[in-house]
Amino acid sequence: MDAQAIPTASDLIAGIREIEPLLHEEKSKAEIECRISDHVADELRRRGFYRMYRPRERGGYGFDPVSGFRVVEELSRINSAVGWNVAIANACECFGAYFDDATTEKIFGPADTVLAGGLFPPRKAVAVDGGYRVTGKSLFNSNCHAANWLLVEALIYDGDDQRLDDDGNPAGLFMYIPASEASIVDNWDTLGMRGTGSHDVELNDVFVPENQTAPLLPLETASSAYSGPMHRLTFWPPVAINGVPALGIAQAAIDDFIDLAATKVHAYTTNSLRDRQTVQLRLAKAQATLRAARAYLYGTFNEMWEVALGGDFLTIDQKADCQQAATHAIVASADAVKLIHSIAGTAAIRRDKPFERYFRDIHVITQHAFVCESRFEAVGQVRLGLDSNWDFLYF
């Protein structure tokens, strides 16, 4: 790709302005159908939103983490499902570092490659000549309708016997599988984030060649196309980007409340919402909470980017910093939305207003395994010099 043709995050955000009416129109339909439409997914693909973290050597934009965060946050402010699906697709891109150049050229070389993935529960991969036969169903495959490749986790079996590593733990694999080899189980029916289409995806005795698999271990060396600084951050941009849509949702809630407060009169009074001291206090507190969370997340990953530019991988303490900032982004965003919900009056409970959806969406995101509040426990263990019970901190 010609360097002059590679957009910046600001370029992509400017492009969002062009499709903003479409993204707004899509929200209600996606909520009902539990997926974003093919038309919107195709527009996102055409504009390159799905390949922000793909290396330039594979036709991507090679963004640093925070540049990708900025784009995802703005998409999420307008349409939470679209922002989430773009976040997940880009998170799945980062695992290309585990695979050899020939495999990444096959998967990521085409400009129309779009990813989805669900890692839990792991599938069963039975070793056979030249690869594995994979069977099983995993949950939460956001963006699966738009994807043509899937990121999969599986545990290895030799016949009926589960393979163990040298430490006696189950031996696992990452793998990429064509989406055409999988079946979508249409069962995504949730309180919020309904438009993400995060359905179960099932594989039934699918053959996966050896070169499309990689050991489920911490990354030590990356293939040449993935040897840049982004991939020295290994698992952590994919983890943190899960928290970014929450920032966008909270910002939308604040923006819409400010518009509401200018005209809404509180029940049984003649005063507008904006004249009430409680409203003024909680609005300012919500805004401060959100801005602090954003600054913490973005600042942490700017620091980690400098570490990676210097040629280093992250230490366990730095990984804990990443986890802490990402989890805090979600927890704080939820706090900000709850503050707005508490002062929006009956507008907060009406289906024709956006506030009930912000409330539903943000609370679904708080349950995500990689960034939920319980991950603070793993961070605290590291701070206290203990072994963490969250294995991914070692990736």
C-alpha positions in Angstrom: 0.0 0.0 0.0 1.3 3.4 -0.9 2.2 5.3 2.3 0.4 8.4 1.0 -2.9 6.4 0.7 -2.8 5.3 4.3 -5.4 7.3 6.3 -4.9 8.6 9.8 -7.4 8.2 12.7 -8.5 11.7 12.0 -9.2 10.8 8.4 -11.3 7.8 9.5 -13.2 10.0 12.0 -13.9 12.5 9.3 -15.3 9.6 7.2 -17.6 8.8 10.1 -19.3 12.1 9.6 -20.2 11.0 6.1 -22.0 7.9 7.3 -23.3 9.2 10.6 -27.0 9.4 9.3 -26.7 5.8 8.2 -25.3 4.6 11.5 -28.1 6.4 13.4 -30.8 4.9 11.1 -29.3 1.5 11.6 -29.7 1.4 15.4 -33.3 0.4 15.8 -33.1 -2.2 13.0 -30.0 -3.8 14.5 -31.6 -3.9 17.9 -34.6 -5.8 16.5 -32.6 -8.1 14.2 -29.7 -8.7 16.6 -27.1 -7.9 14.1 -25.9 -4.9 11.9 -27.1 -5.1 8.4 -25.0 -6.3 5.5 -25.2 -2.8 4.0 -23.6 -1.2 7.0 -21.0 -3.9 7.3 -20.1 -3.5 3.7 -19.7 0.2 4.1 -17.4 -0.3 7.1 -15.4 -2.8 5.1 -15.1 -0.5 2.1 -13.9 2.4 4.3 -11.3 0.3 6.0 -12.6 0.4 9.6 -11.9 -3.4 10.0 -8.2 -3.2 9.3 -6.9 -0.4 11.5 -4.5 -2.7 13.4 -3.5 -4.8 10.4 0.1 -4.3 9.4 0.8 -2.1 6.4 2.7 -5.1 5.0 -0.7 -6.9 4.8 -2.6 -3.9 3.4 -3.7 -2.5 6.7 -3.2 0.9 8.3 -0.8 -0.1 11.1 -2.4 2.2 13.7 -1.0 2.5 17.2 -3.5 1.4 19.9 -4.8 4.9 20.8 -5.5 5.8 17.2 -7.7 2.8 16.9 -9.3 3.7 20.3 -10.3 7.1 19.0 -12.1 5.7 16.0 -13.9 3.0 17.9 -15.0 5.5 20.6 -16.5 7.9 18.0 -18.3 5.0 16.2 -19.6 3.8 19.5 -20.9 7.3 20.4 -23.1 7.1 17.4 -23.9 3.4 17.3 -22.8 1.1 20.1 -23.1 -2.1 18.0 -21.1 -0.8 15.1 -18.4 0.5 17.5 -18.2 -2.8 19.3 -18.0 -4.9 16.1 -15.3 -2.8 14.7 -13.4 -3.1 18.0 -13.7 -6.9 18.0 -12.7 -7.3 14.4 -9.5 -5.2 15.0 -8.8 -7.1 18.2 -8.8 -10.4 16.3 -6.3 -8.9 13.8 -3.6 -8.7 16.4 -3.3 -12.4 16.8 -1.9 -12.6 13.3 1.5 -12.1 15.0 1.4 -15.8 16.0 1.4 -17.1 12.4 4.0 -17.4 9.7 4.2 -15.0 6.7 2.6 -17.3 4.2 -0.4 -17.8 6.4 -0.9 -14.2 7.2 -0.6 -13.3 3.5 -3.3 -15.8 2.7 -5.7 -14.6 5.5 -4.9 -10.9 5.7 -3.6 -10.1 2.3 -7.0 -9.6 0.7 -8.4 -6.2 1.5 -11.9 -7.6 2.1 -10.8 -9.8 5.0 -13.0 -9.2 8.1 -12.6 -11.1 11.4 -14.8 -12.3 14.2 -13.9 -14.6 17.0 -15.1 -16.4 20.1 -12.6 -18.0 22.4 -14.8 -19.6 25.2 -15.4 -22.3 25.7 -12.5 -23.7 23.7 -13.3 -26.2 20.9 -11.9 -29.7 20.7 -9.0 -30.1 18.1 -8.1 -33.7 17.4 -4.6 -34.1 15.9 -4.5 -35.7 12.4 -2.0 -35.8 9.6 -1.3 -32.2 8.5 -3.4 -30.5 11.1 -6.4 -30.9 13.3 -10.1 -31.7 13.0 -12.0 -29.2 15.1 -15.5 -29.5 16.7 -17.3 -27.4 19.2 -19.4 -24.3 19.8 -18.2 -21.1 21.4 -20.1 -18.1 22.7 -20.0 -14.3 22.0 -18.8 -14.2 18.4 -19.4 -10.5 17.8 -19.4 -9.5 14.1 -19.8 -13.1 12.9 -22.3 -12.2 10.2 -19.8 -9.8 8.5 -16.7 -11.9 9.0 -15.1 -14.2 6.4 -12.4 -15.5 8.9 -12.8 -16.6 12.5 -10.3 -16.5 15.3 -10.8 -19.7 17.3 -9.3 -21.3 20.5 -9.2 -25.1 20.9 -7.7 -27.7 23.2 -5.7 -30.5 21.6 -6.7 -34.1 21.8 -4.8 -37.2 20.6 -7.7 -39.4 19.8 -9.8 -39.4 23.0 -7.0 -38.3 25.2 -6.5 -34.6 26.1 -2.9 -33.5 25.4 -1.1 -31.8 28.3 1.9 -29.5 28.2 5.1 -29.9 30.1 3.5 -28.4 33.2 0.6 -30.7 33.1 -1.9 -28.1 31.8 -4.2 -28.6 28.8 -2.4 -27.8 25.6 -4.2 -25.3 23.5 -4.1 -23.5 20.1 -5.2 -20.3 18.4 -6.4 -20.8 14.9 -8.0 -19.0 12.0 -10.8 -20.8 10.1 -12.8 -19.6 7.1 -16.2 -18.5 8.3 -17.7 -20.5 5.5 -16.7 -23.7 7.4 -18.8 -22.6 10.5 -22.4 -22.4 11.4 -23.9 -19.4 13.2 -26.4 -20.4 16.0 -28.9 -17.6 16.0 -29.3 -17.2 19.8 -28.0 -13.7 20.7 -30.9 -12.4 22.8 -29.7 -10.0 25.5 -30.6 -7.0 27.6 -28.3 -4.7 25.7 -25.7 -4.5 22.9 -28.3 -6.5 20.9 -27.1 -5.2 17.5 -23.7 -6.8 17.8 -24.9 -10.1 16.6 -22.7 -11.9 19.1 -24.1 -15.3 18.4 -22.7 -18.8 19.1 -20.7 -20.2 16.3 -20.4 -24.0 15.8 -17.7 -26.1 14.0 -18.4 -29.7 13.1 -15.3 -31.8 12.3 -13.6 -29.0 10.4 -10.1 -29.7 9.1 -7.6 -27.0 10.0 -4.1 -27.2 8.5 -1.2 -27.0 10.9 0.0 -23.6 9.5 -3.3 -22.0 10.4 -2.7 -22.9 14.1 -0.4 -21.5 16.7 0.3 -22.6 20.3 -1.8 -20.9 23.0 1.2 -19.5 24.7 2.7 -16.0 25.3 4.1 -14.5 22.1 7.9 -14.5 22.1 8.7 -13.8 18.5 6.5 -12.6 15.7 6.6 -13.3 11.9 8.3 -10.5 9.8 5.0 -8.8 8.8 4.1 -8.6 12.5 7.4 -7.6 13.9 6.6 -3.9 14.5 5.9 -2.2 17.8 2.1 -3.0 17.9 2.8 -6.6 18.2 5.2 -6.2 21.1 2.2 -5.2 23.0 0.8 -8.7 22.4 -2.6 -9.3 24.0 -3.2 -5.9 25.4 -4.6 -3.7 22.6 -7.2 -6.5 22.0 -8.1 -6.5 25.7 -8.3 -2.7 26.1 -10.3 -2.0 22.9 -13.1 -3.9 24.6 -13.4 -1.1 27.0 -13.5 1.7 24.4 -17.1 1.4 23.3 -18.1 2.1 26.9 -16.5 5.5 26.6 -18.5 6.3 23.5 -21.7 5.2 25.1 -21.1 7.3 28.2 -20.2 10.3 26.0 -23.5 9.9 24.0 -25.5 9.8 27.3 -23.9 13.0 28.5 -24.4 14.8 25.2 -28.0 13.8 24.9 -28.7 14.7 28.5 -27.3 18.2 28.0 -29.7 18.7 25.0 -32.6 17.3 27.1 -31.9 19.4 30.2 -32.2 22.7 28.2 -35.9 22.1 27.5 -37.3 19.5 29.9 -39.3 20.8 32.9 -39.1 18.6 36.0 -42.5 17.1 37.0 -44.7 19.1 39.2 -42.5 22.2 39.0 -41.9 25.0 36.5 -38.1 24.7 36.6 -36.1 23.2 33.8 -33.8 20.3 34.6 -30.7 22.4 34.1 -31.8 24.8 36.9 -31.7 22.0 39.5 -28.6 21.8 41.7 -28.6 18.0 41.8 -28.7 17.9 38.0 -25.8 20.3 37.8 -23.7 18.4 40.3 -24.3 14.9 38.8 -23.8 16.0 35.2 -20.4 17.6 36.1 -19.5 14.5 38.1 -20.4 12.2 35.2 -18.4 14.3 32.8 -15.4 14.3 35.1 -15.6 10.6 35.7 -15.7 9.9 31.9 -12.9 12.3 31.0 -10.7 10.9 33.8 -11.3 7.3 32.6 -10.5 8.2 29.0 -7.4 10.1 29.9 -6.2 7.1 32.0 -6.8 4.6 29.3 -5.3 6.6 26.5 -2.4 7.8 28.6 -1.6 4.3 29.7 -1.5 3.0 26.1 0.5 6.0 24.9 3.1 5.0 27.5 3.0 1.4 26.5 3.4 2.4 22.8 6.7 4.2 23.8 7.9 1.0 25.4 7.1 -1.0 22.3 8.8 1.7 20.1 11.9 1.1 22.2 11.9 -2.5 21.1 10.7 -4.0 24.4 7.9 -6.3 25.4 5.8 -5.4 28.4 6.6 -6.5 31.9 4.0 -8.1 34.1 3.5 -4.8 36.0 3.0 -3.0 32.7 0.4 -5.6 31.6 -1.3 -5.1 34.9 -1.4 -1.3 34.1 -3.1 -2.1 30.8 -5.7 -4.4 32.5 -6.4 -1.8 35.2 -6.9 1.0 32.8 -9.1 -1.0 30.5 -11.3 -2.3 33.3 -11.5 1.1 34.9 -12.7 2.6 31.6 -15.7 0.3 31.7 -16.5 0.7 35.4 -16.2 4.5 35.2 -18.2 4.7 32.0 -21.0 2.7 33.7 -20.8 5.0 36.7 -21.2 8.0 34.4 -24.2 6.5 32.6 -25.8 5.7 36.0 -25.4 9.3 37.1 -27.1 10.5 33.9 -29.8 8.0 34.3 -30.5 9.3 37.8 -31.2 12.8 36.7 -33.0 12.3 33.4 -36.3 11.7 35.1 -38.9 9.8 33.1 -36.9 10.3 29.9 -34.6 7.6 31.4 -37.3 4.9 31.2 -39.1 5.8 27.9 -38.3 3.6 24.9 -38.6 6.6 22.6 -35.6 8.2 24.3 -32.0 7.0 24.1 -31.2 6.8 27.8 -32.7 3.4 28.5 -30.6 1.9 25.8 -27.4 3.5 27.0 -28.2 2.1 30.4 -28.8 -1.4 29.0 -25.8 -1.4 26.7 -23.3 -0.2 29.3 -24.3 -2.9 31.7 -23.9 -5.6 29.2 -20.4 -4.5 28.5 -19.5 -4.5 32.2 -20.0 -8.3 32.1 -17.3 -8.9 29.5 -14.8 -11.4 30.9 -11.6 -9.6 29.7 -12.5 -6.2 31.3 -15.1 -6.8 34.0 -14.7 -5.4 37.5 -13.4 -8.7 38.9 -10.2 -8.2 36.8 -9.2 -5.7 39.4 -8.5 -8.7 41.6 -5.9 -10.0 39.2 -4.2 -6.6 39.1 -4.2 -6.4 42.9 -2.5 -9.8 43.1 0.3 -8.5 40.9 0.6 -5.3 43.0 1.0 -7.4 46.1 3.6 -9.7 44.6 1.3 -12.7 44.2 0.7 -15.0 41.3 -2.3 -13.8 39.3 -5.3 -16.1 38.9 -5.9 -14.4 35.5 -3.8 -16.4 33.1 -4.0 -13.9 30.3 -1.9 -11.4 32.3 1.1 -13.6 31.3 0.4 -13.2 27.6 
